[in-house]
Amino acid sequence: MSTITPRRALLLENIHPTAAESLTAAGFEVERVDRALEGDELLKRLDGVQVLGIRSGTQVRADVFEHADALRAVGAFCIGTNQIDLRTATAHGIAVFNAPFSNTRSVVELAIAEIISLTRRMTVHNENMHAGHWVKSAKGSHELRGRSLGIIGYGNIGSQLSVLAEAMGMRVFFFDTADKLALGNAQRSSTLDELLGASDVVTLHVDGRPGNSGLFGEELFSRMRPGSIFLNLSRGFVVDQAALRRHIDSGHISGAAIDVFPSEPAGAGDPFVSDLRGLKNVILTPHIAGSTEEAQQDIGTFVAGKLIAYMQAGTTALSVNLPSVQMPRQPGSSRLLVLHRNQPGVLARIDGLLAEHGLNIEQQVLSTTGAVGFAVTDVPGAVPTEVVEELRQMPEVIRAHALLP
């Protein structure tokens, strides 16, 4: 089965080798880079590339989509996609995929480990021991059993954390702006104030929407229980880290674990700057909550599979920005992929053009989402080049491609 030739993929930020292996097996020439790219360097590397794979460090903004003429799909090998300008990607007919579920367990397990470590003050004891000081004391150390956990954001991660925390004997409260079903004995809090007032440990698991920027600052920290613990394994820009430091310095918050930061280094070994460096009973990790071998392998396979299915068959199932279409290929048929503005009569015009060229439709699917529609049509044999060019000239068409037999 032939598609665009040559097919090239660029994978950044040390994406797991399973992604490159899958793409190579599907006929792609794969280039791997172990760090994030930006600016002119990113644009230069994208010359002639159809598929781009990134994690959270590479910012794929409007100028990238405007200049990367060959680009057809972007894979975010992570959960979030706020590092990608989805509106511009859609306007240029570029599909975006992510891995919304693959690293959930890894994040939850790190959260549990950090809650235990902070509640038992393991960071302080560890520091004392490495400094040669034997300070055996139970002061400030607690069991998880009977303590309360407040989860802000009750999605895939928050809800699974809820189940494991309850299994360890914690009382669980959660707050979410959406209507979510409580799992087990977890109790929904009607306000953030209610949750903060009831929780010994507060953990953030919110998404990257712009409205969450600066969500947790001086005001909310001041409402937390004295001696409570704070975790953020979601998005760096959600938390005012200077305010968090003030509350740790004052003793109001007894410990914290932070995995994400408002500004993060592009690659391994780059300098890391944070208001939270040097604090006792504070765990700082380099955005690795979802970085286990198991999770990264699953993400590599999952997202690469979505990219391959899109490039080979136009499958957009689980795309974050295009209408969902999934239709099996017919042997000996060409497939026309037409992304268009969601306007009345577009499908009729496409079918009329095919009829003018004597092309019979074997199967066809149209799906629309918001301002765009995606029409996938199979016709027998090869499609003349002029048909694709005429489709591209339609004023409603954003992008059109033919996948040959």
Residue, then its C-alpha position, 0 to 999 in steps of 0.5 A: m500500500s503506497t502513500i506519500t513518498p518518501r515518508r519521513a518522521l521526526l521524533l524529539e525529546n527522547i521518545h521511547p524506541t518502540a515509536a521509531e520501531s513501529l514507524t520504521a516497520a511501516g515504511f517511514e524514514v525516522e530521525r530521532v533527537d533526544r531534546a526539545l527543539e524550537g525556532d529556526e532549528l525546529l523549522k529546519r528539521l521539519d523540512g520534508v517531514q510528514v510526521l512530528g513526534i514530541r513530548s511536553g517540551t517542544q512548542v508547536r506554534a502557529d509559525v511551525f504549521e505555517h512553514a512546515d509544508a509537508l507536515r501532516a500529523v503531530g503525535a504528542f507522546c504524553i497526555g497534554t496538548n497545550q504545547i500545540d496550537l490546535r486551532t492552527a493545526t486544524a486550519h492547516g489540516i494537520a491531525v494531532f494525536n496524544a496518549p490520554f491514558s497510557n501513563t495514568r498508573s505511573v503518575v498515580e504510583l509516584a503520587i502515592a510514593e511522594i505522599i508516603s515519603l512526605t508524610r513520614r518525612m523521609t526526605v529530612h531523615n535521608e538528608n540527615m543520614h547522608a550528612g552523618h547525623w543520626v536523628k531518630s525521631a517520630k516527630g512530624s511523621h504520620e501513617l496514611r491510614g486515617r488521614s485525608l486526601g484532597i484531589i483537585g481534578y478527578g479525571n483519569i489520574g485523580s480517580q485512580l489515585s482516589v481508589l489506591a489512596e482509599a485502599m491504603g486507609m485514607r479518606v478521600f475528597f475531590f473537587d472537579t468543575a465537571d460532574k464526576l461520579a465518585l469512586g468507592n467512598a470518595q466524597r465530592s466537595s462542592t467548593l475548593d474551600e471545603l476540600l482544603g479545609a478537610s484535607d491533610v494532603v492536597t494534590l493537583h491533577v488538572d488539565g492544561r487549559p488556559g483558565n487553570s493558569g495561576l489556579f493555586g496561589e497565595e489565597l488557596f495556600s493560606r486556606m490549607r490546613p496548618g501542617s498539610i502537604f501539597l503535590n503538583l504533578s499536573r501543569g507547572f503554570v497552575v501553581d505560584q511557586a513563590a507563594l508555595r515557598r513562603h508557606i513552606d518557609s513559614g511552616h504552614i505547609s509541612g512538605a511538597a512534591i513538585d514534578v512540573f514547573p512554569s519554565e522547564p529546561a529543554g534537555a538533560g543537563d540544562p540548568f534548572v532554576s526554581d524558588l523551591r530548590g534547597l528546601k527540606n521535605v520538598i521533593l523536586t522531580p524533572h517532569i517524570a511522573g509518567s516516565t516509567e519504562e512501562a508507560q513510555q513503551d505503551i505511549g510509544t506504541f500507542v501514539a505511533g500506531k495512531l500516526i501510522a493509521y492516519m497516514q495509511a488509512g486516514t483514521t482519526a479515531l482519538s484525534v484531539n482536533l479532527p472529526s473521528v473517522q475509521m473505515p477499513r481499506q478496500p484492496g485495490s482501491s484508492r482513498l481520498l481524504v478531504l478535510h473541509r470547512n463544515q458547510p452545507g453541500v460540500l460532500a455533494r460537490i466532492d461526489g459530483l467531481l468524482a462522477e465527472h471523472g467517472l470514479n465510482i464510490e465504493q464506500q464513504v464516511l463523513s464526520t464533522t466536528g465544530a467548524v470542520g468536516f472530514a470526508v473519506t472516500d474509496v474509489p476503485g483503482a488509481v485516482p488521476t492527479e487532476v482529481v486531487e488538484e481539483l479537490r484542493q481548489m474547492p474553496e471549502v477544502i482545507r486539505a486533500h490527499a489521495l492514498l493509492p492502492 
